[in-house]
């Protein structure tokens, strides 16, 4: 199984508002950058979309070390919250629905294909790949701001 490192980030101008995501995939000496965005979204949706898009870009099952500055994602996976939400019909509590179940379902399907270890990195710090993902995400969100002018 190929070993891949992935860095992702999401950005949103307003929450909700125009948003973007960025991803850097590393395999050996190869590097691939991906990005995208939406005109009206949330930061957490963009964080999730970055992870999903990066994993969807893999052409075969891989062992992935995934780095993100989203504690929302890392904690939901590593502390298994997302599996409880899913088992409870996408409810966090009896009265509190989980947010973004459509994206969580897509991510869980990808986790059945790939072996993914999720790692938290401090955002806007000294990690060049996380910083690059932030640049990509912000640039995507700004495209929607320019279009609305």
C-alpha positions as CSV (number, residue, x, y, z in Angstrom):
1,X,0.0,0.0,0.0
2,X,1.4,3.4,-1.0
3,X,2.1,5.8,1.8
4,X,0.9,9.3,1.2
5,X,1.0,12.5,3.4
6,X,-1.8,15.0,3.0
7,X,-2.2,18.5,4.4
8,X,-5.5,20.3,4.2
9,X,-7.1,23.5,5.3
10,X,-10.4,25.4,4.9
11,X,-11.2,29.1,5.0
12,X,-14.3,31.2,5.0
13,X,-14.9,34.9,4.7
14,X,-17.7,35.2,7.2
15,X,-19.3,32.1,8.6
16,X,-21.3,31.4,6.6
17,X,-19.9,33.2,3.6
18,X,-17.6,32.6,0.6
19,X,-15.2,29.8,1.4
20,X,-12.3,27.8,0.0
21,X,-10.3,24.7,0.7
22,X,-6.7,23.7,-0.1
23,X,-4.8,20.4,0.0
24,X,-1.2,19.3,-0.6
25,X,-0.6,15.6,-1.4
26,X,2.9,14.2,-1.0
27,X,4.1,10.9,-2.3
28,X,7.8,10.3,-2.5
29,X,9.2,13.2,-4.5
30,X,5.8,14.0,-6.0
31,X,3.7,16.9,-4.8
32,X,0.1,17.7,-6.0
33,X,-1.9,20.8,-4.9
34,X,-5.7,20.9,-5.1
35,X,-8.2,23.6,-4.2
36,X,-11.8,24.6,-4.6
37,X,-14.5,26.6,-3.0
38,X,-18.2,27.6,-2.7
39,X,-20.0,30.9,-2.8
40,X,-21.9,30.3,0.5
41,X,-20.6,27.9,3.0
42,X,-19.0,27.5,6.4
43,X,-15.5,27.1,7.6
44,X,-16.1,23.5,8.9
45,X,-17.7,22.5,5.5
46,X,-14.5,23.8,3.8
47,X,-12.3,21.9,6.2
48,X,-14.2,18.7,5.5
49,X,-14.3,19.3,1.8
50,X,-10.5,19.7,1.7
51,X,-10.0,16.3,3.4
52,X,-12.6,14.6,1.2
53,X,-11.3,16.0,-2.1
54,X,-7.7,15.0,-1.2
55,X,-8.7,11.5,-0.4
56,X,-10.9,11.2,-3.5
57,X,-7.9,12.2,-5.6
58,X,-6.1,9.0,-4.6
59,X,-6.3,6.5,-7.4
60,X,-5.9,3.4,-5.2
61,X,-6.2,2.5,-1.5
62,X,-3.4,4.2,0.4
63,X,-2.0,4.5,3.9
64,X,-2.4,8.2,4.6
65,X,-0.9,10.5,7.2
66,X,-3.4,13.4,7.1
67,X,-2.5,16.7,8.8
68,X,-5.1,19.5,9.4
69,X,-5.5,22.4,11.7
70,X,-9.2,21.5,12.2
71,X,-9.7,20.2,15.7
72,X,-13.4,19.6,14.6
73,X,-12.2,16.9,12.2
74,X,-9.4,15.4,14.2
75,X,-11.5,15.1,17.4
76,X,-14.6,13.9,15.6
77,X,-12.5,11.0,14.0
78,X,-9.9,10.3,16.7
79,X,-12.4,10.5,19.6
80,X,-14.9,8.6,17.5
81,X,-17.7,11.2,17.9
82,X,-18.6,10.9,14.2
83,X,-19.4,7.2,14.6
84,X,-21.7,8.0,17.5
85,X,-23.4,10.8,15.5
86,X,-23.9,8.4,12.7
87,X,-25.3,5.6,14.9
88,X,-27.7,8.1,16.5
89,X,-29.1,9.2,13.1
90,X,-26.8,12.2,12.8
91,X,-27.8,13.6,16.2
92,X,-25.2,14.7,18.7
93,X,-27.7,14.7,21.5
94,X,-31.5,14.0,21.5
95,X,-32.1,17.6,20.5
96,X,-28.9,18.7,18.8
97,X,-28.4,17.5,15.2
98,X,-24.8,16.9,14.0
99,X,-23.7,19.4,11.4
100,X,-22.6,18.5,7.9
101,X,-23.8,14.8,7.8
102,X,-23.6,14.8,4.0
103,X,-19.9,15.5,4.1
104,X,-19.3,13.2,7.1
105,X,-20.9,10.3,5.2
106,X,-18.6,10.9,2.2
107,X,-15.6,11.0,4.5
108,X,-16.6,7.8,6.3
109,X,-17.0,6.0,3.0
110,X,-13.4,7.1,2.1
111,X,-12.1,5.9,5.4
112,X,-13.4,2.4,4.4
113,X,-11.0,2.6,1.4
114,X,-7.9,4.2,2.8
115,X,-6.0,3.7,6.1
116,X,-6.0,7.3,7.4
117,X,-4.3,8.6,10.5
118,X,-5.5,12.1,11.4
119,X,-3.0,14.6,13.0
120,X,-3.7,18.1,14.3
121,X,-1.2,20.8,13.4
122,X,-1.3,24.4,14.6
123,X,-2.7,26.7,12.0
124,X,-0.9,29.8,10.8
125,X,2.3,28.6,12.4
126,X,5.6,27.2,11.1
127,X,4.3,24.3,9.0
128,X,5.0,25.2,5.3
129,X,2.5,22.7,3.9
130,X,-0.3,23.8,6.2
131,X,0.5,27.4,5.3
132,X,0.4,26.6,1.6
133,X,-3.0,25.0,2.1
134,X,-4.2,28.1,3.9
135,X,-3.0,30.2,0.9
136,X,-4.9,28.0,-1.5
137,X,-8.1,28.0,0.6
138,X,-8.0,31.8,1.1
139,X,-7.4,32.4,-2.7
140,X,-10.4,30.2,-3.5
141,X,-12.7,32.1,-1.1
142,X,-11.5,35.4,-2.5
143,X,-12.6,34.4,-6.0
144,X,-16.2,34.5,-4.8
145,X,-15.7,37.9,-3.1
146,X,-14.4,39.3,-6.4
147,X,-17.3,37.9,-8.3
148,X,-19.8,39.5,-6.0
149,X,-18.3,43.0,-6.6
